[in-house]
Amino acid sequence: MRVGILTGGGDCPGLNAVIRAVTRRSLSRGHEVVGVLHGWRGLVEGQFEPLGPREISGILPRGGTIIGTTRTNPFKLEDGVDHVLEHFSNGWLDALVAIGGEDTLGVAARLYREHALPVVGVPKTIDNDLAATDYTFGFDTAVSSSPPRRSTGCTRRPSRTTASWSSR
């Protein structure tokens, strides 16, 4: 099985750790792994790079994402979804791990719902605004590096549940 990994949206801490973990687990189970370069744009345009032990070695301390990212949405591009489907049907990919926020995971969910593509989503956002998630990559670092909120006098961090964060 060939597993693709893509990152979408903005950079945040932890992206390379997820890429490394997915790659290591997939390789240990005998699967081939490819990085989809530049997020959904890379899947539309067919930009893939093999990921193996050498490519993921030493990436944990590196910032950003080794496979690049964009804010591309294939549903907003002419023939974008058709190109994504081609890359699955012609054997480039058998499964996909999409790492991203609301838009990236929304595309993944829609591709699964409308086309039954085998997609797994990993929540990544500094906004902590994804429904049904308690934790996301990027949120803790964004909160801990933000200046304290002086207008309320409150130094307690908001709850990580989506409901309480969005109702603040």
Secondary structure, DSSP 8 states (H G I E B T S, - for coil): -EEEEEE-SS--TTHHHHHHHHHHHHHHTT-EEEEETTHHHHHHHT-EEE--HHHHTT-TTS-S-TT------GGGSTTHHHHHHHHHHTTS-SEEEEEESHHHHHHHHHHHHHH---EEEEEB-SS---TT-S--BTHHHHHHTS---TTT---S---SSHHHHHT-
